[in-house]
Amino acid sequence: MKRVSDRIVTGAAWLSGGGLMLAAAVVIGFLILRGYKNLDLALLFGDTPWQAAIMGERPVFGGIWPAFMGTFYLVFLSSAMAIPIGIASGIYLAEYASRRLRSLLGFFVDLLAGTPSIVMGLFGFTAILFLRKTLLPEAQTCLFLAAACIALLVLPYVIRITETSIEAIPEPLRLLGYSVGFTRWRNLRSVLLPLASRGMLSGAILAVGRASEDTAVILLTGVVAHAGIPGSMFDKFEALPFRIYYLAAEYRNLGELDQGFATSLVLLCISGTLFLIAVCLQKSAEMRWKRR
Amino acid sequence: MFACNGNVETFVLFRLSDKSEKWIEWILLIATCISAVAIIAILSLLVAFCLPLFTLGRIRGVLSSQWQPSGGYFGILPMCAGSLALSLLALSIAFPAAMGICTLLHVLARGVFNRFLLATVRFMTGIPTVVYGFVSVFLLVPPMREWLGAGTGFSLLTAAFTLSLLILPTIVLVLHARLEQIDPILRLASEALGLTPIQQMRHVLFPVASRGMVVAAVLGMGRAIGDTLISLMVAGNAPQFPVSLYHSIRTLTAHVALVVATDSRSMAYQSVFAAGLGLFLVTGLITLFIRKSGKAGREVRREKGF
């Protein structure tokens, strides 16, 4: 009797494992099969010659270049905000904060990590409504707003990874600096931060990856289907994930559908690569202390 | 001067900081406070924009069961029910699968396959949500429409399948981390008792990790409720109560996205703020719960940083 139930559970376990592998393979394989044919310069630039498009001399119609650049600017801006702040917070929580403060501030970080991205987008949207009523009647959703909201979204990842990678440093090394008379900051700067740098880098890359794939935030904070390359931080913009969402719902012909598949493949490659780099860095950072 | 260093209680009898270094500590503290300020700002803005609902007595209109802006009905209850139904359904698909996968990882699979399976799970957390949605629209929706006769194919069931794929890696990783922490002596003891691997898993490891299982499930639920893109792309977005698996539904998250994108009437907006506030509070409660479950929360935090 026990044998039978054992077999059933074993079967179910293999079934779920196999199902997961199959699903992952189908998602990736399907995109590659349908998308690889269209991975060329025309996907990026449409009919515009690529030199002119890159230099910004001629606008691109039909290609995903504007969306690509929009995502690039978005990721760049949000990382420029989230990564320094996140690393600073992580350092504070790991090294400076008293136990009570750490638990309190840590709770806010957890809350931020748990906030759904659509709520973050709605926050940006209400902030604009608020600004319109008070200081800036001209305010509208724009690239800068989207980048700020995305920065809030990825901030907790950077904070937590910085914190854990500092905490993972073994106790003797943590005390090394003090033993030669360093002050706390000197110890951080010369001993702890260099030791934790690999883990912190993986956090930063992970943040970049998440910033490039999120759609719900930008949906409410200024992404549009046709905007061209944003001229300033206060323009509307295009983005790769939104392009995919838009094409899935409103493709008009097979050409656009093919573009949707190719764009998905491009986005999958970008965030997949970033993700793999981050995981490898994190693994190697962890191994460093385990092997001791 | 005494200083408590990090979480390990080590008291160091050294001069830890100069006066000139005080400003560094202040800068770091200010950076840390940005998260707290953000949370307070989100909450207060959403509450401020919801206030007219209460002062003007419109709250009953929003908490009603019909959404028909042209007719003046702005109820969001169908969307609440939609969110709940979708995330519960996705969880009920993903959670048993996650238990199965953890059984594989811990007692059944060995060597290369084991590592490959774990790597696949990790990699899946890196796949963009919008890609899951896109693939599902072209791979899952047509069969649903043709084989099951599920209307347009954009249905509760379709969305639940896709969403379960999205939350599965999260659940597996949290549960796996919890199982890894179990004392190896327990496993040795159960092996010495002559339990088969499956019996070990069922009668020893899973019961010991029961709290971790609850945390994993709650975390998966939180991710499912908070997800926008899958339900927006695959669930069909019809504002009706989820009466059957084959019907189209609309979730709160999708509702927010749709109304902000299209509508501009003040009452429709207010329903959106109410939805946003509701989502924020629910996910806040989930975070609180996970923290309260103490030690289990630690590895959750780590696993959330995928």
Interface residues (C-beta under 8 A of the other chain):
Chain A: K2 S5 D6 V9 T10 A12 A13 W14 L15 S16 G17 G19 L20 M21 A23 A24 V26 V27 I28 F30 L31 R34 P84 I85 A88 S89 I91 Y92 L93 A94 E95 Y96 A97 S98 R99 L105 F107 F108 V109 D110 L111 L112 A113 G114 T115 P116 S117 I118 V119 M120 G121 L122 F123 F125 T126 A127 L129 F130 L152 L155 P156 Y157 I159 R160 I161 T164 E167 E171 R174 L175 Y178 S179 G181 T183 R184 W185 G203 L206 G209 S212 E213 D214 T215 A216 L219 L220 P241 I244 Y245 A248 A249 G260 F261 S264 L267 L268 S271 G272 L274 F275 L276 V279
Chain B: A3 C4 N5 G6 N7 V8 T10 V12 F14 R15 L16 S17 D18 E21 I24 E25 I27 L28 L29 A31 T32 C33 I34 S35 A36 A38 I39 A41 I42 L45 L46 A48 F49 P96 A97 A98 M99 G100 I101 T103 L104 L108 A109 L117 T120 V121 R122 F123 M124 T125 G126 I127 P128 T129 V130 V131 Y132 G133 F134 V135 V137 F138 L139 L165 L168 T196 I198 Q199 M201 R202 G222 I225 G226 D227 T228 L229 L232 M233 T253 V256 A257 V260 A261 V272 F273 G276 L279 F280 T283 G284 I286 T287 I290 R291 R301 R302 K304 G305 F306
